[in-house]
Amino acid sequence: IHTHPSQSCLVSSVDLHTRSGFQRMVPESFAVVCAPKFTSNFGIFRLTDPPGLQTILDCNVKEAFHPHPEVLTYMDADKGHVQMKDIPLEIVDLR
């Protein structure tokens, strides 16, 4: 779970590379991105497999933010194995 405080709810190239490592080890893993200034203010994403996961794993670009080939690299996970329920949720920042 991470935030994009000044950006809309998206998956950046940095997010894709981070996600690829997690998803390679734990295929059912997913990412939650929060964008508090925007509507929709959160998203649940995962790399497509195939082709997204291998596309990102094969990427050798060194710059942090960079484009990837125009293939479907990620998708909303809340339509798949993540189910959103209409139940109370309280998030507390304990810092």
C-alpha positions as CSV (number, residue, x, y, z in Angstrom):
1,I,0.0,0.0,0.0
2,H,1.4,3.4,-0.9
3,T,0.2,6.9,-1.8
4,H,0.5,9.2,-4.7
5,P,-0.3,12.5,-2.8
6,S,0.1,14.7,-5.9
7,Q,-0.8,12.3,-8.7
8,S,-3.9,10.5,-9.7
9,C,-4.4,6.8,-8.9
10,L,-2.1,5.1,-11.3
11,V,0.7,2.6,-11.4
12,S,4.0,4.2,-12.3
13,S,7.0,2.5,-13.9
14,V,8.7,2.4,-10.5
15,D,5.5,0.7,-9.1
16,L,5.6,-1.8,-11.9
17,H,9.2,-2.8,-11.2
18,T,8.5,-3.0,-7.4
19,R,5.4,-5.1,-8.1
20,S,7.1,-7.5,-10.4
21,G,9.5,-8.6,-7.6
22,F,6.6,-9.2,-5.2
23,Q,4.4,-10.9,-7.8
24,R,7.2,-13.1,-9.0
25,M,7.6,-14.5,-5.4
26,V,3.9,-14.4,-4.5
27,P,1.7,-14.6,-7.6
28,E,-1.5,-13.7,-5.8
29,S,-0.1,-10.4,-4.4
30,F,-1.5,-7.1,-5.4
31,A,-0.8,-3.4,-4.9
32,V,-3.0,-0.7,-3.4
33,V,-2.4,2.8,-4.5
34,C,-4.1,5.8,-2.7
35,A,-4.4,9.2,-4.3
36,P,-6.2,11.3,-1.6
37,K,-6.7,14.4,-3.8
38,F,-8.4,12.7,-6.6
39,T,-11.5,10.6,-7.5
40,S,-11.1,7.7,-7.7
41,N,-8.9,8.0,-4.6
42,F,-7.6,4.4,-4.5
43,G,-7.0,1.5,-6.8
44,I,-6.1,-2.2,-6.5
45,F,-3.7,-3.4,-9.2
46,R,-1.6,-6.4,-10.3
47,L,0.6,-7.2,-13.2
48,T,-1.0,-9.2,-16.0
49,D,0.5,-12.6,-16.4
50,P,1.1,-13.0,-19.3
51,P,2.3,-10.6,-20.7
52,G,2.9,-7.8,-18.1
53,L,5.0,-9.7,-15.5
54,Q,7.5,-11.0,-17.9
55,T,7.6,-7.6,-19.8
56,I,8.6,-5.8,-16.6
57,L,11.0,-8.5,-15.5
58,D,12.8,-8.3,-18.9
59,C,13.0,-4.5,-18.8
60,N,16.6,-3.3,-18.4
61,V,16.0,0.5,-18.4
62,K,18.0,2.2,-15.6
63,E,16.0,5.4,-15.3
64,A,13.4,5.3,-12.5
65,F,10.5,6.6,-14.5
66,H,10.3,5.3,-18.1
67,P,7.8,4.0,-20.6
68,H,7.1,0.4,-21.3
69,P,5.9,-1.3,-24.5
70,E,2.2,-0.7,-25.2
71,V,1.0,-4.1,-23.9
72,L,-1.5,-4.6,-21.1
73,T,1.0,-4.7,-18.2
74,Y,-1.3,-4.3,-15.3
75,M,-5.0,-4.5,-14.5
76,D,-7.5,-3.7,-11.7
77,A,-7.4,-6.6,-9.2
78,D,-10.7,-5.7,-7.5
79,K,-12.5,-7.4,-10.4
80,G,-10.6,-10.7,-9.8
81,H,-9.3,-12.3,-6.6
82,V,-9.7,-9.2,-4.4
83,Q,-13.3,-8.6,-3.3
84,M,-14.4,-5.2,-2.1
85,K,-17.0,-5.4,0.7
86,D,-19.1,-2.6,2.0
87,I,-18.0,-2.8,5.6
88,P,-16.6,-0.2,8.0
89,L,-12.9,0.5,7.8
90,E,-10.8,2.7,9.9
91,I,-7.2,3.5,9.0
92,V,-5.0,5.0,11.7
93,D,-1.6,6.5,11.1
94,L,0.4,5.4,14.2
95,R,3.5,7.5,13.5
